[in-house]
Amino acid sequence: MADAFTYKAWPTRFHCGSENSHVQLINLTGPNNAQATAYSCSMNVDVDGEPQCYGPSNMRPIPRDSLQDAGWLSPAKNAEKLAAYEEEFPAAMERLKDLTAQLHAKDPAPDHATKIALEKEIHEVKKKLYKLNPYYAIKPEPVNSGRVFWKWYGVYAMTEQEARNRVSDDKIPGIPPRHPLLDVKPELCDVFGKYPVIQSKFEPGPGYYVSPISRGTNPNYKEWDQRYYLPANVVCSNDPVQPPYAALSSGLKSVAGVKLGDQVFAINRASGISLAFPFMDGAYGNKVAECSLSAFLQLGGKEKDRRHWDNSRFELLYLAFPNAQPPSQVLASFASADNADEFPVLMAFLAGTRGGADAVLKFKTWRESETPKPNPPHFDTIEAALQAAGFNT
């Protein structure tokens, strides 16, 4: 069957938030070089890029996320890190120097077994040093290394000197060019001496911090302006304003071959609501299904409050498409496969798989069973959504 679609489960399981750490990924190939990676789980809501995502604790409405999720450590938590650093780091660094000297000794040089033992211990000591101070090996040394043990990553941050060097002109009559405004409270200064940038009165969330995502959409503005990360028609903080997007983890990028700008297609397995949207933000590790608040809401999710979402029973099937392939085009190619009738069956098995269960094994068992073969749960919903998106046999 030269024109059949094929499938292969990825050996490593991924995770979605803290609730599901056994998400199965299936790589799919089909006619016309069609490719996709399918997985099924809930959704981890990502509010990065929203004008009201992060801000001072006294901002109202309350920011949608806490500063801890942007990298910040409270003074009390930083003090705990500092105490451990001062107690243990000097001795660990001396131990590293001593072990390194032994490893590179010439007279006498260590034998092979000793070298392996030394390298193993050096590795363990470096792990301890990194745990005590993740920035100890960075060159040039961060300005606050050994005193501050965190850095900003969820807000746009810069040093005071960087802010003085940057300027933006909104080209509003009577309004002079402006520099970034920083929130220079001492407890907000990270290991690199950077402070969060505050949105100006010209931006959608004045007073909140600028919250970036990996891919900007409006080059008319500077990267430290919230409007750089928003569609051109966003002029106020009608919350949420960030369009549907997904975060692309390093693990999913490796497995699926997708890049920022590629599309993911999601189906709510209960309602059949579906939505295609791009990967616009980045993430690390083997994570999937981290998506914007607007994607969550448009797929039928419900908010509990500004920081909590009812996603525990919110289950979706996802198909990620590499190489800038439009979902409708790829699904049409899969629909032309000789075994196209089995495609929605496999997807339905995946949509119903949780924990350590194996959708591919269930599908193979189904194929080998006697006829008539009962369709898996969610089959009708999944098939209808796929057909509406372009899967027409």
C-alpha positions as CSV (number, residue, x, y, z in Angstrom):
1,M,0.0,0.0,0.0
2,A,2.3,2.7,-1.3
3,D,-0.3,5.4,-0.7
4,A,-1.3,4.4,2.8
5,F,-0.8,6.7,5.8
6,T,1.6,5.3,8.4
7,Y,2.0,6.0,12.1
8,K,4.6,5.5,14.8
9,A,4.4,6.2,18.5
10,W,7.2,8.3,19.9
11,P,9.0,6.2,22.7
12,T,9.1,9.1,25.2
13,R,6.0,10.4,26.9
14,F,5.4,14.2,27.2
15,H,3.6,16.2,29.8
16,C,0.8,18.8,29.8
17,G,1.1,21.0,32.9
18,S,1.2,19.2,36.2
19,E,-1.9,17.0,35.6
20,N,-0.8,14.7,32.8
21,S,2.8,13.5,32.5
22,H,2.2,10.5,30.2
23,V,1.0,12.2,26.9
24,Q,1.6,9.9,23.9
25,L,2.8,11.4,20.6
26,I,2.2,9.7,17.3
27,N,4.0,10.7,14.2
28,L,1.9,10.4,11.0
29,T,2.9,10.4,7.4
30,G,0.7,10.2,4.3
31,P,0.4,10.9,0.6
32,N,1.9,14.1,-0.9
33,N,4.5,14.2,1.8
34,A,1.8,14.9,4.4
35,Q,3.1,15.0,8.0
36,A,1.6,15.6,11.4
37,T,2.2,14.7,15.0
38,A,-0.9,13.9,17.1
39,Y,-1.4,14.0,20.8
40,S,-4.3,14.2,23.2
41,C,-4.5,15.9,26.6
42,S,-6.0,18.9,28.4
43,M,-4.6,22.4,27.9
44,N,-2.1,24.4,29.9
45,V,-3.2,28.0,29.6
46,D,-0.4,30.4,28.7
47,V,-1.2,34.1,29.3
48,D,2.2,35.4,28.2
49,G,1.8,38.2,25.7
50,E,-1.4,39.5,27.3
51,P,-1.3,43.2,28.2
52,Q,-2.5,42.4,31.7
53,C,-0.4,39.3,32.2
54,Y,2.2,40.6,34.8
55,G,2.4,43.8,36.9
56,P,2.9,45.2,40.3
57,S,0.9,43.4,43.1
58,N,-1.3,46.5,43.6
59,M,-2.5,46.6,40.0
60,R,-6.2,46.3,39.4
61,P,-7.6,44.3,37.8
62,I,-5.1,41.8,39.4
63,P,-2.5,40.6,36.8
64,R,-3.4,37.4,35.2
65,D,-0.2,35.6,36.3
66,S,2.2,35.9,39.3
67,L,5.7,37.3,39.0
68,Q,7.1,34.0,40.2
69,D,6.0,32.6,36.8
70,A,8.0,35.3,35.1
71,G,11.2,34.3,37.0
72,W,11.0,36.5,40.1
73,L,12.0,35.3,43.6
74,S,10.6,37.1,46.6
75,P,13.2,38.7,48.9
76,A,12.5,36.0,51.4
77,K,13.1,33.2,48.9
78,N,16.2,34.9,47.6
79,A,17.5,35.2,51.2
80,E,17.2,31.4,51.6
81,K,19.2,30.9,48.4
82,L,21.8,33.4,49.6
83,A,22.2,31.7,53.0
84,A,22.8,28.3,51.3
85,Y,25.2,29.9,48.8
86,E,27.3,31.5,51.5
87,E,27.4,28.3,53.6
88,E,28.2,25.8,50.8
89,F,29.5,27.4,47.7
90,P,33.0,28.4,48.7
91,A,33.9,24.8,49.9
92,A,32.3,23.3,46.7
93,M,34.3,25.7,44.5
94,E,37.5,24.7,46.3
95,R,36.7,21.1,45.9
96,L,36.2,21.6,42.1
97,K,39.6,23.3,41.8
98,D,41.2,20.5,43.7
99,L,39.6,17.8,41.6
100,T,40.4,19.6,38.4
101,A,44.0,19.9,39.4
102,Q,44.1,16.1,40.1
103,L,42.5,15.3,36.8
104,H,45.1,17.3,34.8
105,A,48.2,16.4,36.9
106,K,51.2,15.4,34.9
107,D,53.6,13.9,37.5
108,P,52.2,11.5,38.3
109,A,49.2,11.5,35.8
110,P,46.1,9.7,37.0
111,D,45.4,6.3,35.6
112,H,42.3,5.6,33.5
113,A,40.2,4.4,36.4
114,T,41.1,7.4,38.5
115,K,40.3,9.7,35.6
116,I,36.9,8.3,35.3
117,A,36.3,8.6,39.1
118,L,37.5,12.2,39.1
119,E,35.4,13.2,36.1
120,K,32.3,11.7,37.8
121,E,33.0,13.6,41.0
122,I,33.7,16.8,39.1
123,H,30.3,16.4,37.4
124,E,28.6,16.0,40.7
125,V,30.3,19.1,42.2
126,K,29.4,21.2,39.2
127,K,25.8,20.1,39.6
128,K,25.9,21.3,43.2
129,L,27.5,24.6,42.2
130,Y,24.8,25.1,39.6
131,K,22.1,24.4,42.1
132,L,23.6,26.9,44.6
133,N,24.1,29.5,41.9
134,P,22.9,28.8,38.3
135,Y,24.9,31.8,37.1
136,Y,28.3,31.1,38.6
137,A,29.9,30.0,35.3
138,I,28.5,32.7,33.0
139,K,31.1,35.0,31.5
140,P,31.2,37.9,31.9
141,E,30.0,37.5,35.4
142,P,26.4,38.8,35.9
143,V,26.5,42.0,38.0
144,N,24.5,40.5,40.9
145,S,25.9,37.0,40.8
146,G,26.3,35.6,44.3
147,R,23.6,38.0,45.6
148,V,20.6,37.5,43.4
149,F,19.6,34.0,42.3
150,W,16.9,34.6,39.7
151,K,16.4,36.3,36.3
152,W,13.4,37.6,34.4
153,Y,12.1,35.6,31.5
154,G,8.3,36.3,31.4
155,V,8.5,40.1,31.3
156,Y,10.6,42.3,29.1
157,A,13.5,43.5,31.3
158,M,16.5,45.7,30.8
159,T,19.2,47.6,32.8
160,E,18.9,51.3,33.5
161,Q,21.7,51.9,31.1
162,E,19.9,50.0,28.3
163,A,16.7,52.0,29.0
164,R,18.6,55.3,28.6
165,N,20.0,54.0,25.3
166,R,16.7,53.1,23.8
167,V,14.1,55.4,22.4
168,S,10.7,55.1,20.6
169,D,8.8,57.8,18.8
170,D,5.0,57.2,18.7
171,K,4.8,60.1,16.2
172,I,2.0,61.7,18.1
173,P,1.9,65.5,17.7
174,G,3.2,67.2,20.9
175,I,4.5,64.0,22.4
176,P,8.3,63.7,22.3
177,P,10.2,60.4,21.8
178,R,10.2,58.3,24.9
179,H,12.5,55.9,26.7
180,P,11.4,52.6,28.3
181,L,10.0,53.2,31.8
182,L,11.4,50.7,34.3
183,D,10.0,49.6,37.7
184,V,13.2,50.0,39.6
185,K,12.2,48.7,43.0
186,P,15.3,47.0,44.5
187,E,13.5,43.7,44.9
188,L,12.7,43.6,41.2
189,C,16.4,43.7,40.1
190,D,17.5,40.4,38.7
191,V,20.9,38.8,38.6
192,F,21.8,40.7,35.4
193,G,20.7,44.0,36.9
194,K,17.5,44.2,34.8
195,Y,14.2,45.6,35.8
196,P,10.7,45.0,34.2
197,V,9.6,47.5,31.6
198,I,6.3,49.2,32.4
199,Q,3.7,49.7,29.7
200,S,3.2,53.4,28.8
201,K,-0.1,55.2,28.5
202,F,0.0,54.5,24.7
203,E,0.0,50.7,25.2
204,P,-3.0,48.4,25.8
205,G,-2.1,47.7,29.5
206,P,-0.7,50.9,31.0
207,G,0.9,50.3,34.3
208,Y,1.3,46.5,33.7
209,Y,4.7,45.1,32.7
210,V,5.5,44.3,29.0
211,S,4.9,40.6,28.5
212,P,6.6,39.2,25.4
213,I,6.2,36.0,23.4
214,S,8.8,34.5,21.1
215,R,7.3,35.8,17.9
216,G,6.3,39.4,17.5
217,T,3.6,40.4,15.0
218,N,3.7,44.1,14.8
219,P,7.1,45.5,13.7
220,N,5.8,49.1,13.8
221,Y,6.8,49.1,17.5
222,K,9.9,48.3,19.5
223,E,10.3,44.9,21.2
224,W,9.9,46.6,24.6
225,D,6.5,47.9,23.6
226,Q,3.5,45.5,24.3
227,R,2.0,46.4,20.9
228,Y,4.9,44.6,19.2
229,Y,3.5,41.3,20.3
230,L,-0.2,42.1,19.4
231,P,-2.2,42.3,16.2
232,A,-2.3,45.8,14.7
233,N,-6.0,46.3,15.6
234,V,-5.5,46.0,19.4
235,V,-5.7,49.5,20.8
236,C,-7.0,48.9,24.4
237,S,-6.8,46.2,27.1
238,N,-10.1,44.4,26.3
239,D,-8.8,41.4,28.1
240,P,-7.8,38.9,26.7
241,V,-6.6,40.4,23.4
242,Q,-3.8,38.0,22.4
243,P,-5.2,35.8,19.5
244,P,-5.1,32.0,19.7
245,Y,-1.5,30.6,19.8
246,A,0.4,27.7,21.1
247,A,3.8,27.5,22.8
248,L,6.4,25.3,21.0
249,S,8.6,23.3,23.4
250,S,12.1,22.2,22.4
251,G,10.9,18.6,22.8
252,L,7.9,18.9,20.4
253,K,10.1,20.8,17.9
254,S,12.5,17.9,17.8
255,V,9.8,15.2,17.5
256,A,7.4,16.9,15.1
257,G,9.8,19.1,13.1
258,V,7.5,22.1,13.7
259,K,8.7,25.7,13.9
260,L,7.3,29.0,15.1
261,G,4.6,30.0,12.7
262,D,3.5,26.4,11.9
263,Q,0.0,25.4,12.7
264,V,-1.7,23.2,15.3
265,F,-5.3,21.9,15.0
266,A,-7.2,21.1,18.1
267,I,-10.6,19.3,18.6
268,N,-12.6,19.4,21.8
269,R,-13.5,15.7,22.1
270,A,-16.7,16.4,24.0
271,S,-18.2,19.2,21.9
272,G,-16.4,18.8,18.5
273,I,-15.4,22.5,18.6
274,S,-12.2,22.8,16.6
275,L,-9.6,25.5,16.0
276,A,-6.4,25.9,14.0
277,F,-3.8,28.4,15.4
278,P,0.0,29.0,15.1
279,F,2.9,28.3,17.4
280,M,4.0,31.7,18.5
281,D,5.8,31.3,21.8
282,G,8.6,29.1,23.0
283,A,9.1,26.6,25.9
284,Y,11.7,24.1,27.0
285,G,11.5,20.4,27.7
286,N,9.0,17.7,26.7
287,K,5.8,19.7,27.0
288,V,2.7,20.0,24.8
289,A,-0.6,21.8,24.8
290,E,0.5,25.1,26.3
291,C,-1.8,27.5,24.6
292,S,-3.1,31.1,24.9
293,L,-6.1,32.0,26.9
294,S,-8.1,32.9,23.8
295,A,-7.4,29.5,22.3
296,F,-8.7,27.9,25.6
297,L,-11.9,30.0,25.6
298,Q,-12.6,29.6,21.9
299,L,-12.3,25.8,22.2
300,G,-15.0,25.8,25.0
301,G,-12.9,26.3,28.1
302,K,-14.3,28.3,31.1
303,E,-12.6,30.7,33.4
304,K,-12.9,30.3,37.2
305,D,-11.2,33.7,37.9
306,R,-8.4,35.7,36.4
307,R,-5.7,33.2,37.3
308,H,-7.6,29.9,37.3
309,W,-9.3,27.9,34.5
310,D,-11.6,24.9,34.6
311,N,-9.4,22.6,32.4
312,S,-9.4,19.4,34.5
313,R,-12.1,17.9,32.3
314,F,-11.2,19.8,29.2
315,E,-9.8,17.2,26.8
316,L,-8.6,17.8,23.3
317,L,-7.0,16.0,20.3
318,Y,-4.1,18.0,18.8
319,L,-2.5,17.7,15.3
320,A,0.7,19.7,14.8
321,F,1.7,20.3,11.2
322,P,5.4,21.0,10.2
323,N,6.8,22.8,7.1
324,A,4.1,25.6,7.0
325,Q,1.5,23.1,5.8
326,P,-2.1,24.3,6.0
327,P,-4.2,21.9,8.1
328,S,-6.9,21.6,5.5
329,Q,-4.3,20.6,2.8
330,V,-2.6,18.0,5.0
331,L,-5.9,16.5,6.1
332,A,-7.0,16.3,2.5
333,S,-3.8,14.4,1.7
334,F,-4.5,11.9,4.6
335,A,-8.0,11.5,3.3
336,S,-6.6,10.3,0.0
337,A,-4.7,7.5,1.6
338,D,-5.7,3.9,0.7
339,N,-6.4,3.3,4.4
340,A,-8.0,6.7,5.0
341,D,-11.0,5.1,6.8
342,E,-8.7,4.1,9.6
343,F,-7.3,7.6,10.2
344,P,-10.2,8.9,12.3
345,V,-10.3,5.6,14.2
346,L,-6.7,6.0,15.3
347,M,-7.3,9.6,16.2
348,A,-10.4,8.6,18.3
349,F,-8.4,6.0,20.1
350,L,-5.7,8.6,20.9
351,A,-8.4,11.1,22.0
352,G,-9.5,8.6,24.6
353,T,-6.1,7.6,25.9
354,R,-4.9,8.7,29.3
355,G,-2.2,7.8,31.7
356,G,0.2,5.1,30.5
357,A,-2.3,3.6,28.0
358,D,-1.1,3.1,24.4
359,A,-3.4,4.3,21.6
360,V,-1.4,2.5,18.9
361,L,-1.7,-0.8,20.7
362,K,-5.5,-0.3,21.1
363,F,-5.7,0.6,17.4
364,K,-3.8,-2.5,16.3
365,T,-5.9,-4.7,18.5
366,W,-9.0,-3.1,16.9
367,R,-7.6,-3.8,13.4
368,E,-7.0,-7.5,14.2
369,S,-10.4,-8.0,15.8
370,E,-13.3,-9.8,14.1
371,T,-15.8,-7.8,12.1
372,P,-18.0,-5.9,12.7
373,K,-15.5,-3.6,14.5
374,P,-17.0,-1.2,17.0
375,N,-15.8,2.3,16.8
376,P,-13.9,3.7,19.8
377,P,-15.4,6.4,22.0
378,H,-15.4,9.9,20.6
379,F,-15.2,8.5,17.0
380,D,-18.2,10.4,15.7
381,T,-17.1,13.7,17.2
382,I,-13.5,13.4,16.0
383,E,-14.5,12.2,12.5
384,A,-17.0,15.1,12.0
385,A,-14.4,17.7,13.2
386,L,-11.8,16.2,10.9
387,Q,-14.2,16.3,7.9
388,A,-15.2,19.9,8.6
389,A,-11.5,20.8,8.5
390,G,-10.7,19.1,5.2
391,F,-10.6,15.4,5.8
392,N,-13.0,14.3,3.0
393,T,-12.6,10.8,1.7
